[in-house]
Structures are given as C-alpha cells and as structure tokens.
Amino acid sequence: MMIKNKTIFITGGAGFIGSTLAIKLMSSNKVILYDNLSRNTFQYLARRDQKNLNFVEGNILDYERVVKAMAGADIVVHAAAIAGVDTVIKDPVKTMEVNMIGTANVLRAAKENKVKDRFLDFSTSEIFGSMAYKVNEETNAIAGSAGEARWVYAVSKLAGEHLSKAYFTKYHLPTVTIRPFNVYGPGQTGEGALQIFIKKALKNEDIFIYGDGTQIRAWCYIDDMVEGLLLALEKKKAIGQSFNIGNARAVTTIYGLAQTVCRVINSKSKIHFKKPLSADIELRIPETNKAWEILGFKAKIGLEDGVLKTAEWYKKH
C-alpha cells in the first residue's frame, strides 16, 4: 500500500465498507471515522491497536460538524448514505435528503478544507436500472419512475455523482466516483441478501427470497472491493473518473445464490419465495475493463470461497 502518513476522513466510517477500509489504512495513516452509528460494523472488526484512529459521532446533514471534523484531511472517503430497500421504502424523504444534501455538505466541506489528495465518492450500481448487463462507465444511467421506492435511492446517488463531477470541473477538487456491485463479506450489517442468507443457513433457518429468484447478480467480496478503493485513492489517473468495482465472474441468480450458500455451509435450511417489496433489478453484471486499464484492478475471490470465508467469520462472531 502506497498511502502513508496521510490524514483520511471517512464518512460512514463505522459502516461495512468504510470500517473495513479504515482498518487497512490506519496502520500507516491517521484515520477519522465520521458516523451517526445507525449501523456499526466497526465494533465487530476493530482491533486493539487503534492509536491512529479517531471517531467522531455526527450526521452528514450537520454541515458545521462535518467541516470541523474534516479539518486537516488529505483524503476524504464519502461512504455515508441511506441504503437498503426496506429502509428506503420506510423513509424516502430521509433517503433523498441524506444522500443528496449530505453529499453536497461533504463536498462543500472538502472544498473549504482544501482537500488536496483525493475525494472518493460512493455511488451505486443501481443507477443502471433493472437490466444492467456488462454495463460500463459510459452506459446511460436510468432514473426510473418517480415515486417508485427502488429508484429513490438510485436517483439520490446519481445526483451525488453529478455533483462530485461538477466539483472536479469547477473547483478542481480531486474527485473519484466508485460504483460498487453487490459487495459482501465478514462484518456486513444491514439488508444485504448474502449475509442474511448465510446467517439463516448457519442456524438451519428458512431462507426467504423476494420475487421468483431468477434475478441475476455479480457478487464482489469485500477484500476485492477494498483493493479497488485503495487503487482509486493511489492512482493519479483516477482523478476525475468513475469506476465500476465488482466481480463479473461471480455471477448467479438469487435462487442459485441461496442454493450455493446452503451447499457450501452444509445447511438444512429450506428456501421459500415471497412477493417483491418493490421494483426489482432483474440483471446486474458490471464490465470492469476501465478499472483494470487505469487502476490495475481485477477481482480475485470467487463466490464459493467468499461465502465460506464469510460464513467462518459469522461462526466466530
């Protein structure tokens, strides 16, 4: 890892991806985690040696607190957001406000604090709509119909992408946008399908699938995701660019995923189907050629290995 002796500010730093990234960075850098603790993965992943780590509890809607907590940062990683279909359905207003106004606050704070090395913004693969086969960074984003819960999240994250790009163009803030594709792994909290399947399978409990199970996804293990993030923070050519980060070789239907989890774990769980909660994503597979050409990123961990590693972690925790 080339990133050393930097001050790194991570919003959503107690979340799944933010906390995993923080642990990779904090041995050689000062890391500031900024989070409201609505989800707290860091408590499960944290190590005893945390001398380079500071935690600030706060909300990204509180601009003054954000700008103060960020003071002195060389790098900003903006991972804080409202996510998860259940959460979005319950409060679409909060989703839009946190993901759009919150992102605007973090960008403005980075400009005010003169962040010089990198501003990494998290978008989402959901911007590509319900049929996303080998989508690349130039594929048109699809907004979806107004009022449909699924697209509230996608539109709010897409707005953040546009604003990040605008800050790069107008103010020369060194922004990079990352679009994660179905990330999973040890410590995941929230509504991710794979971690729910694994937890159920470990207890031999019934597994429920929303829809008919034919929805197709590409699954990216957290270690691969973090490698992609580190490369985006290190490579100068990444500035001003957006990247799909995922594993196009770890592809299966949701039903196939549940079957794989049960087989790998040797679980006796039974699989059942429920009515979809909202509009669903039928197909989502990334093309990651740009990430390879500019960042040198290529996912390495296959689905079965990733499921096994994740299951072993949950057994111990």
N, C-alpha and C positions, 0 to 999 in steps of 0.2 A: 504493500500500500504506500502510495507516494504522498498522501495527505498527512502532514506533520506540523506540529506547533501552530495550529490554527484554532481560532475560536469559532465553534459551529453551533448555530442556533436552530433547533428543530421544533417546529410546531407539531402538535400531535405526537410529541416525543415519547409519551407513555403508551402509545398505540402499538399494534403488532409490528408494522414495518419500521416505524420511527424508532422504537426501542431496540430492535434487532440491529438497525444501522448504528445507533448510538454506541452499542456495546463494541462494535467493530472499530469505531473511531476513537473511543475515549482513552485508549492506552497511549496514544501519541498526540492527542489534542484535548483542548478544553471544550466540553460539550455542555450546552444549556438546553434542557428539556422544558418546553412550554406546553402545558396541557391542563385541561379542566377536569381530568380524571373520570370522564364519563365511561371510558374503558381504560383498563390498566393492565397491559401486558407486562410492563417493565417490572412489576413486583415479582413476577414469576421468572424472568430472565436475568435479573440483576445479579451482579457478582459482588463479593465483599469489597474488592478493591475499586472504590468509586471516587478516588481523590480528585479526578479530573472532571467530575460530573456535578453540575448544579441543576436543581429542579425549581421551576417557578410555576406555581399554580395560577392559571389565568385563562381567559376566554379571548379568542381572536377578534371578537366583536368589540373588545375594550382596547381601542387604538392606543391610548396613552400608556397602558400597561405593556402592550406589545412593543412599542417603540423604546420604552425604558428597559425592558428585559433584553432586547436585542442589542443594546449599546455595546460596541466593540466587536461585533461579529464580523468575521471574514467571509463566512459561508452561511447561507440560510437554506434550510430544507423545509419546505412548506407541505406537511403531510396532514395537517388538521382538516377535518371535514366531517359532515354528517353523511353516513353511508349505510347501506343495508336496506333492502326493500321494505322490511317491516317498519323500520324507523322512519323512512321517507313517507310511507303511507300514513303513519300516525301524525306526522307534523311536516307537511310540505313547505309551510311558510318558514319554519326554522331552518329547514334544509336549504332553501334558496338564500336566506339571509346569511347563514354561516358560510356557505360555500362561495357566495359572490361578494358580500360586503366584507366578510372575514378575509378573503383573499386580497381584496382591494386594500384593506388595512395593513396586511403583512407586506405587500409590495410597496406601499407608501412609506412604511416604517423602514424598509430596506433602503429605499432612496434617501430618506432623511439621515439614516445612519451611515450612508456612503459605503454600503456593502460592495466590496471590490472584486472578490474572487468568483462567487457563484451564487445564484438564486435558483434553487431547484424546486419546480412546482409539480405537484401530483395532479394529473388529470385522471381519465378513466377510459378503459376500452369500450365503455357503454356509449360513447359518443358516436360509434359507428352503426348504431341501430340494431335491429333484430336479426339481420342476415349479414354477418361480417366474416367473409371467407378470404383468408390471406390478405387482410387489409393492410395497407402500408401507410406511411405518414402523410401521404398526399391524397389518400382516399377521402371523399367528401364525408363530412360529419352529417348525421341525420338528427334533426331536432325532435321528431316525434310530435304527436298531437298534444295540444295544450290541455292540461288537467289530468293527463294520464300519469299516475304516480311514478312509473318507471322512468319517464323522461324528465321529471322534475330534477332528479339527481344529475342525469346526463347533461341537461342544458346548463345547470348551475356550474358544473365542472368545465364545460366548453367555454362559458363566459370567462372563467379564470384563465383558460388557455389564451384567449384573445387578449385579455388584459396583460398577461405576462409578456406576450409578444409585443404589445404596444409599449410597455415599459422598456423593453430592449431597444425598440426602434427609436423612441422619443428621448429616453434618458440614458441610453447605453447601459442599463442595468444588465449584468451578465446572466440572463435567464436561460434556463433549460427546462423543457417540459417532458415529463415521463408519463406514459400511459401503461399502467400495469394490467396484465391479463391474468386474472384468476390466480392470485397468489395464496399459498397455503404453507403451513409448517408449524413447528413447535411454538407454543405460546399464543397462537391465534385466538382472539376473542371476538365476540360479536356474532354475525349471522352467516359466516362462510359455510357453504354446503359441505365441503370436505371435512372440516374439523367437526361439524355436527355429526356427520356420518361416522367418523372414527370414534367419537365419544360414545355414540349409541352402540356401535359394533363391539367395543371393548366390554360393554355391560350386557351384551346379547339382547339389547332392547330393540323394539321395532324401529325401522328406518322409514321416514315418510318423504316422498318425492312430490313436489308441486308440479302438476302437469303430467304428461304421459311418459316422461323420462327420455324422450328422443332428442332433447336439446343437447347440442354438441358444444363442448368447451375444450380449451387447451389450458393445462394446469401447470403453473410455474412454482417451483419450490422456493422457499424464502431465501436460501443461500444464493441461488441464481439471481433472484431479484436484487439482493443487496450488492452482489458483484456488479450488476448493471448500474446501480445507483453510484457506486464508488467510481466506476469508469466515467460516468457522466459528470461527476464532480472533479475528476482529474484532467480529462482531455480538453484542451483549449478549443479544439474544433467543435466541441459540443455546444458552445455558447451560441444562443440564438436559434437552436434547433429543437425539434421534438422527436421523441423516440418511443417506439413500441418495445416494451420489455415483457417477454413471455417465452413459452416453450411450445413451438408449433409441432413438436414431435410427441408431446404428451397429451394426446387427444382422445377423448371418449365421450359417449353420451352420458347423461346424468344417471341413467339406469345402469349403464356399464360401469360407471364410477362406483356406485353403491355395491355392485357385484364384486368389483375389484377389491374394495375395502374389506368386504366380508371374507373373501378368499385369502387375502394377504394376512389378515388378522386371525383367520380361522374362527370366524364368528358364526353364531347360530341365529343372528338377527334375521327377521323377516322384513321384506321390502313391500311397502304399501304406497298407494298413489292418492293424492289429494288435488282438489281444484286449485288452479293457479291463483296466486294472490293478486297479480296484476299482469299487464302485458309482459311477455317473456322474451328472452333472447334465444332464438332458435339455433343460431350458429355463430360461434365466435372463435376465430383462429387468426393469429397475427402473422404478418410477414415481418421478419426482423433483420432483413438484409442491411438496412441503414445502420442499425445498431452494431452489426458486425463490421461494416465498412469504416465507420467513423470511430466507434468505441472499442471495437475488438471483442464485442460481447456475443457469446453463444451459450444458451442454457445447456447444462450438462446432466442434470439429475432427472432420471426417468420417473414415471408416475409410481410404479410399484416400489422403487427404492424410497421415494419421497413419502409415500403412505406409511411404509414400515418405519422410517425414521421418526415421523410424526407420532405414530402410534406408540412407539417406545418411549417417547418423551411424555406423552399423556399418562402412560402407565406409572411413571415415576413421580408425576405431579398430580 
